[in-house]
Amino acid sequence: MKRLRFPLFCLAAMITAALPSFGQTAGADPKTAANTSLWDTIKDYPYDKHAEFVAGLNRLAANLDSQIKALDAKRAGMTDSAAKDWDFAMSDLRDARADLSIKIDALAKASSEKWPDAKDKAATAWKRTQDDYDKVILSTTT
């Protein structure tokens, strides 16, 4: 029985390493997971932490920009027929990213009275970028 334990242990270790982490899919973008974590950290910040919230949202936007660059690189290798859905989804993502920039700027200038509304609009813009990013990813895998 002792001789059987080591090979089983090795097999279990190899299977565990080959499987995706809990809560992630195989090939999941690590930046997406980091974005989710950062968003979960900052999303409930009150006005007295507005500078930290805006800085966090700017970091999320910068991460999104690098994800868009990676998607652009992936697009370069696509055939024209495969790229039609991608181009449409990517157009939506670029629009969402531009809207997020506008919302971040408004949020950075918001007074304490306007903070809740500006924060809600920024949160909606962030969620839209994530939804549109997911659509682009789906369009490249279907």
Secondary structure, DSSP 8 states (H G I E B T S, - for coil): -HHHHHHHHHHHHHHHHHS--TT--TT--HHHHHHHHHHHHHTT--GGGHHHHHHHHHHHHHHHHHHHHHHHHHHHTS-HHHHHHHHHHHHHHHHHHHHHHHHHHHHHH--TTTHHHHHHHHHHHHHHHHHHHHHHHHHHH-
